[in-house]
Amino acid sequence: MDRVIAFIDGFNVYHSLLNSGCRDLKWLNYRGLAEAFIAPSRERLVKVFYFTAIVPWDSQKAARHRLFIQAQEVSGVETVMGKFKGVTRNCRECLKKYKTFEEKETDVNIAVTMLLEAANDTFDKALLFCGDSDLIAGVKALKRLVPHKHVHVVVPFGMSSLDLINTCHSSARIKKKHLEKNQLPEVITLPGGKNISKPLEWR
């Protein structure tokens, strides 16, 4: 059977839910979602990577995010952390400078992890959950270095990325039914017996 690894751009999927009016579907089961895009008769999901970063400016959002990461890890999803970096920008209207945060490292982390896993021959097919054209360079590098590996992009709900689709070998799209069918249980028991629950703000 072909070995499949899923590489999930967490913020890409998260913002697709917010922009598509699916805020109540954020308690996603990423392993289940990845399973929905493989052919069980000839493919086997061997690993799921979730790429994300913790926001530094809102402690409550950060706490909910850490809870979500714990929920993913129960099902064997491996989290790869990026970070937010403070940046200074100019306001287009008033021309004044202001400080904000910019998420860093996710695109690089995804590309590097795909290449490392390919070099170690741990998969035959990569499921790339993303709609970001910034990953085109990483996909091209993977195709050039290991041309026998298949890259299948899964575009998040409500997003469009024709350039990335055209760069990969094949593509699919997350539909609302995939999100609805792959929600985590509202209460999850962690190793050691502690229970965690879906945040009230996500219900």
C-alpha positions in Angstrom: 0.0 0.0 0.0 1.1 3.6 -0.6 2.2 5.4 2.5 0.6 8.8 2.9 1.7 11.7 5.1 -0.5 14.8 5.7 1.1 18.2 6.0 -1.5 20.7 7.4 -1.0 24.5 7.3 -3.0 25.2 10.5 -3.4 29.0 10.0 -4.5 28.5 6.4 -7.2 26.1 7.4 -8.2 28.2 10.5 -8.6 31.5 8.4 -10.6 29.6 5.8 -13.1 28.6 8.5 -13.3 32.2 9.8 -13.8 33.7 6.3 -16.3 31.1 5.3 -18.6 31.5 8.3 -17.6 28.1 9.8 -16.4 29.3 13.2 -18.3 26.6 15.0 -16.3 23.9 13.1 -12.9 24.9 14.4 -12.7 21.8 16.7 -11.4 19.8 13.8 -10.1 16.3 13.9 -7.1 16.6 11.6 -6.3 12.9 11.5 -9.9 12.2 10.5 -9.9 15.0 7.9 -6.7 13.5 6.4 -8.3 10.1 6.3 -11.1 11.5 4.3 -8.8 12.2 1.4 -7.1 8.8 1.0 -8.2 5.6 -0.7 -8.2 3.0 2.1 -8.0 0.1 -0.4 -4.6 1.2 -1.6 -3.3 3.9 0.7 -2.4 4.1 4.4 -2.1 7.3 6.5 1.2 6.9 8.4 1.7 10.4 9.9 0.0 13.8 10.2 1.9 17.0 10.7 0.1 20.1 12.0 2.0 23.4 11.5 1.0 26.4 13.6 2.1 29.1 16.0 0.8 30.4 19.3 -0.4 34.1 19.3 1.6 36.2 21.8 -0.9 39.1 22.2 -4.0 37.3 23.6 -3.6 34.9 26.5 -7.1 33.5 26.2 -6.7 32.6 22.5 -3.3 31.1 23.3 -4.9 28.9 26.0 -7.6 27.7 23.6 -5.0 27.0 21.0 -2.8 25.0 23.4 -5.9 23.0 24.3 -6.5 22.3 20.6 -2.9 21.1 20.2 -3.4 18.7 23.1 -6.5 17.4 21.5 -4.6 16.8 18.2 -1.8 15.0 19.9 -4.1 12.5 21.5 -4.9 11.1 18.0 -1.2 11.0 17.1 -0.9 14.3 15.2 2.5 15.8 15.4 2.7 19.6 15.9 5.5 21.7 14.4 5.6 25.1 15.9 6.5 28.4 14.2 6.4 31.8 15.8 5.1 35.3 15.6 7.5 38.2 15.1 6.9 41.9 15.9 7.1 44.1 12.8 6.7 47.8 12.0 4.4 48.8 9.1 3.2 52.1 7.6 -0.4 53.0 7.6 -1.6 53.5 4.0 -4.1 56.2 5.0 -2.3 58.3 7.6 1.3 57.2 6.7 2.1 56.7 10.4 4.1 53.7 11.5 2.5 51.1 13.7 3.6 47.8 15.3 1.9 44.5 14.7 2.7 40.8 14.6 3.5 38.6 11.6 3.5 34.8 11.6 6.8 33.3 10.6 8.3 30.0 9.7 5.2 27.9 8.8 5.9 27.9 5.0 9.5 27.0 5.6 8.7 24.4 8.2 6.3 22.7 5.9 8.7 22.7 2.9 11.6 21.5 5.1 9.6 18.7 6.8 8.3 17.5 3.4 11.8 17.3 2.0 13.2 15.6 5.2 10.4 13.0 5.2 11.0 12.4 1.5 14.7 12.0 2.0 14.0 9.5 4.7 11.6 7.7 2.3 8.7 7.7 4.9 5.9 8.4 2.3 4.9 7.8 -1.2 2.2 10.5 -1.3 2.1 13.9 0.4 -1.3 15.3 1.3 -0.7 19.1 1.5 -3.6 20.9 3.2 -3.0 24.5 2.1 -4.1 27.2 -0.3 -0.9 29.4 0.0 1.1 30.0 -3.2 4.2 30.6 -1.0 4.6 26.8 -0.9 5.0 26.5 -4.6 8.8 26.7 -4.3 8.8 23.9 -1.8 6.6 21.7 -3.9 8.8 22.3 -7.0 11.9 21.4 -5.0 10.3 18.2 -3.8 9.3 17.2 -7.3 12.7 17.9 -8.6 14.6 16.0 -5.9 12.3 13.0 -5.5 10.2 12.9 -8.7 8.6 9.6 -7.8 6.8 11.1 -4.8 3.3 12.3 -5.4 2.1 15.7 -4.1 -1.7 16.0 -3.7 -2.9 19.5 -2.5 -6.1 19.8 -0.6 -7.4 23.3 -0.8 -9.1 24.6 2.4 -12.9 25.3 2.3 -13.7 28.6 0.5 -10.2 29.2 -0.8 -8.7 29.1 -4.2 -5.1 28.6 -5.3 -4.9 27.8 -8.9 -1.1 28.3 -9.1 -0.5 25.8 -6.3 -3.0 23.4 -7.8 -1.2 23.5 -11.1 2.2 22.9 -9.4 1.1 19.7 -7.6 0.4 16.4 -9.2 -3.3 16.3 -8.2 -5.8 18.3 -6.1 -9.0 18.2 -4.1 -11.0 20.7 -2.0 -12.2 20.5 1.5 -16.0 20.8 1.5 -18.3 21.7 4.4 -19.3 18.1 4.7 -15.7 17.1 5.4 -15.5 19.7 8.2 -18.8 18.6 9.7 -18.0 14.9 9.7 -14.5 15.3 11.2 -15.1 17.1 14.5 -13.3 16.1 17.7 -15.4 14.8 20.6 -16.5 17.6 22.9 -14.7 15.9 25.8 -11.4 14.2 25.3 -9.5 12.2 27.9 -5.7 12.8 27.8 -3.1 10.2 28.7 -3.1 10.2 32.5 -6.8 10.6 32.8 -7.3 14.4 32.6 -10.3 15.6 30.5 -10.3 18.5 28.2 -13.3 20.1 26.5 -14.1 22.0 23.4 -13.9 25.7 24.2 -17.2 27.4 24.8 -16.2 30.1 22.4 -16.0 27.5 19.6 -19.5 26.1 20.1 
